[in-house]
Each structure stands twice: as C-alpha cells, then as structure tokens.
Amino acid sequence: MRISAIFKIVNDEFSMETLFIFGGDSRIGYAMKQYSRQHFDIKVLSSTRRTHPECDEFHFELESSSQYPAPKRGDKAVICFGLTDIAFCEANKELAWNINVRLTLELIDRLHVSGVYVTYLSSSSVFEGRKTACSIMTSRTPKSLYAKTKAAVEDKIFSDYLSNASAVRMPKVTGSGWSILDKWKMEYHTTGLVRPFSNRYVYPVGIEKICSKISVLLNEKRLGVFHVNGSQKTSFATLCVQNARLLGIDSRKIRPTKDKDWRRGLTQTPNLLPNF
C-alpha cells in the first residue's frame, strides 16, 4: 500500500466532523461553540462583525451573500439564531416572520439540498396556555407571533426535511446572559428597587443541559422532534431572589408584584416531557 493511501486512511479515521453553528453570537450558539470544540471542527456563523475574529468565525447575514466555507454532504448544522423577544415580535410582525420563518427556511433548504444534517432550536412556546407538561404527542397551541413562527418552521421540517433533520423544544434557558437578569439589575440601579412578577412562571433549564442534549442529536443524527424538560415551576420573583447576589441586588429591595397583563397569562408556557 502506498504511503499516501496510508496517510489518507489515518486522516479519515481521526478527522473531525464539521459543525456549522448558525447564530454563534446567541447565548446557546456561543455555549455550543465552547461545548463542541473537542468533538467537531467548528464553523461559527454570526451577524456580529468582529475586528479580530477567530479562525473559525465568519460573518453571516441571512439576507446577503455572506462569505463562509460551503457546507458539504455529511456536515452538521445547528440553527441558533432568531428573534425571541415576544413583545418585539408582536410589534414587528413582518420583520419577525421574515427572519424567524422565511429566511430561516431558505437556509435550512440550502443545507438540506447540500446533504447537511440540521438541528433546529424550537421552544416550549408552541404549547402556550397549556397548564400541564406536554409530550411530543400533545397538540400545539401557539398564540403569540413568536410561537407561531416556531410552529411554522417545525411544520416545514416535518413535511420536507425530516429525512435529515431534527427539532428540539426547550423551556426558558435561564442563568448568566438571560435578558431578564439584566433588566432586574438595571431596574435596581435606576430605582433602588426590583419588582419581579410573582404570578409569572418558568421551568428553568441550564444551558449546559441544553448543549449536552443538542450534542446527542448531532452525534447520533437523530430524526424527529425532541423535548428537553426544565426543572420545577419557579416564579420570576423567586428567580430574582435566587440571583440577587449574582446581580449585586440587595434582596431586601425586591418587591414582588402581580402581572395584570392578561395577554401574558395566555402565553404562559408549560414544562415538557422529555423523550431522549
């Protein structure tokens, strides 16, 4: 056997698969980059323009012809980007639909045609208004525009791309970087008090668990819809108290209050029943 052939066999055996992380500047995208470095050849695509990007980082815009390495058959991709603020989506319906649905599906289609396995990050929001934990067999009940965009992408994946794709639903990812923590911190430094809602709840899930579960889907190329469950039902007021020291907030200045906006009550999301 020629030496060149031997080197090819060795290189093929030890070469890493390529993982494209679309939305590398999102919380989950950034965490996936750190989590997956040892297992994949990472290509990070983000809309943030960095003065000195790392060798694996590439600028990416959905609506422009961005320059980045072309994915090839056998590569893998995780879709982490999108508009996630429910109020912003409601106030900017056309923009939210274009980014979260139309342009997202155009990207997924290009990846699918290229033979790339895709994992799409969905949300427990597709079950808005339900009171009990939902399984993958539970009928979806999206009410907010944000939830409807998630359901629309899921529908297209199920109908056209399920031969090489998965969708993973998850509750609210809490912890460092969660936007509401910054809101409470700013409120405290501005007014000296924090007024978190005592009647609005989440089922917190840590970002490490999310990265671990996504990695299972990527490594095993599982097909279908998958649920990651959160922990026990926790009010925003309780979470504020739990994070007070981290945020530099005097817990004695936390004044829980009730949210009287009935619309947010309609979009309360349940926990999920895990299936992997």
N, C-alpha and C positions, 0 to 999 in steps of 0.2 A: 504493500500500500504506500502511495506517495505521502511524503511529509505534509504537503499542502492539504491532502484529504484528511490526515490525522488531525491537523490543526482545526479544520472545519468541524469535525466531529466534536472535538473538545470545546470549541467556541459555542456550538449549538447547545451542548449539554449545560454549559454554565452561563449562557447569555440570559439576561432578564427579559421578561415580557415588558412591553411598553404600555404605560398607563397615561392617558391624557386626562388631566383634571381641568374641566371647563368651569371657570368660576373660582380660580385659585386664590382670589382675594376675599372670598367669603369665609365665614368662620369655619364651616365644615371643609371647604376646599383647602384652606391653609392647614387645618389639622390633618387632613388626608395626606397632604404633601409630606408632613413630618412623619406620619404613621407608616407610610408606604415606601419610604426611601430604600429600605433594606430588601424589599421584595419586588420592586418594579423599577424599570428605567422610566423616571417621571418626566412628563412634559406638562408644565403648568401654564394654562391659558387664562389671562386675566385682563380686565379693562383698565387696570391701573398702570400708568406709564411710569416706570422706574428709571431713575437716572443711571443706576448701575445694576441692571437685572442680573440674576444668577444665570448660569449657562443653561439651566433647564426651564427658564421662564420666558414666555413670549406674550407680546401684547395681542389682545384679541377683542375685536368688536363684532357683534352679531351682524350689523348692517353694513359692514365694509369687508373688502377682500384683505383680511389680515394675513400677514406672512408668518407661517409657523410650519414645522415639519408635517408633511402629509401623513395622516394615519393610514395604515395598511392592514390588509387582511390578517386577522389574528390578534391585532391590538385590542386594548380595552379602554373604555372611557367612562367617566362618571360626570353627570351633569349637575353642578352645584349652584349655578347662578339663577337669578330671577328676582323680581320684585316681591318682597314678602310682607311689607307693611300693609295691613288690611285697609286702614284708613286712606293711605296713599293710593292704593289700587282703586278704591271706590271713587276717589276724587280725580283719578286719571285713567279712566276705563280703557280708552283706546290704546294708550301707551302700555298699560299693564297687559292687555291682551296680545299686543304685537310682540312684546318681549317674552312673556311667560308662555305663550301658545304658538303663534305663527312662526316666529324666528327660532324658537326652541325646537319645534317640529322640523323645520327646514334643516337645522343642524343634525338632528337625530336621523333624518332621512339620508343625508350625505354620509354619515358614519355607517349606517346600515348598508347602504349600497357598496361601501368600501370593505365590508366584511368585519366591521368593528363591533365587539360586544359592548353594549351600553347599559349602564345602571342609572336610572333617573330617580332623583330625590323628590318624593311626593310628601304628603303631610296628612296627619290625622284630621286636618280641617275638612277633608272630604266627607266627614261624618258630623259636621256641625249640628248642634242641637240635640244630639243623642245623649242619653244620661248614663248608659252602661257601656262597658268595654266592648269594642267592636272587633269581630273577626274578619277575615278576608271574604267571608260569605255574606256579611252584612251589607244591605243596600246603602249606597252612598246618599248623603243629603246635603250637598254643598249649597250654602246660602249666600255667602259673601262672594264678590267677584274673584278674590284671591283663590278661594276654594274651588270655584268653578273653573279657573284656569288649570289648576292641578288635575281636576277630574277630566278636563278636555284632553290634556296630554296623555293621561292614563288611557283614555278610550282609544286614542290613535295607536298607542303602543300595543294594546291588547288586540286591535284589529289588524295591524300591518307589520309590526316589528317583533312580535313575541317569539319568533324563532331564534332571536339572538339578543334579547334584552330583558331587563327586569325593572320593576318599580318598587321602591322601598318607602313605606309610610312610617312616619315617626311623630311622636308628640313634640312639645316645645323643648328645644335644646337649651338648657339653662347653663349657668356658670359664667366664667370670665368671658367678656365680649358680648354678652347678651344686652341688647339695646336698652331694656328697661332698667338695668342696673345703672347705666349712665344717666338715664332720666331721673332716677331717685337721687343720685349723687348731685346732679345739678340743682334739683329742687331743694335739697338740703343746704347747699352752699348759697343759694339765692334767697331762700326764705327762712332758713333755720329750722324748718320742719319738713317731714315727709308724710304724705297721705296716700299710702297704698290701699288698693281695694281689698276689702275683707270678704267680698262676695263674688270674686272672680278667681278662677282656679286653673292650675295646670297640673300635668302629671310629668314632673321633671325627668329628663333623661340627660346623662352626661355625654359630652362629646366623645370621650374615649370609647364608650359603648357603641355609639353610632359608627365610629371609624372601624371598630372591630367587626361589626355586623356587615358593613359595606364591603370590607375586605373578604369576608366569607363569600359573598355573592360574586365578587370579582374573581377570586381564586378558583371557585368551582363553576363559574359561568352558569349560575342558576337562572332559570327562566320563570317568569310569572310575577306575581305581586307578593310582597313580603312585609310583615309587620314587626316593628321594634316597639316594645312596650316601655312606658315610663314607670316611675315609682308611684308611691301613694299620692292621692289627691292632696294638693297643697295650695293654700290661698296665696295671693300676691303679698298680703300683709305678713304672713308667716315667712315667706321667702325674703322679704325686706329685713325682717328681724334677724334671720339667719345670716344674711350677708352684710349686716350693719358694720361690723368691724372691718371687713374687707373694703368697704366703701368709705370708711372714715366717718361714719354716721353715728351720732350719739343715740343709742336705742331708746333713750327716754324722750327723744324728739320725734319718734314715729307715732303718727296718729292715724290708725286705720279708719277708713271711711267706706261707705257703701256706694257702689257704682249704680247710678239711677238711669243710665242709658239702656233702655230695653233692647236696643239693637245689638249691643254687645252680648246680652244674655242669649239672644238667638244664635249667635255664632260661637258659643261656648263649645269647646271640643272635648270628646271623651278620651279615655285611655284606649289602648289597643291590646288585643290578644295576640301574643307572639306566635309565629308559625315556623321559626327556624332559630 
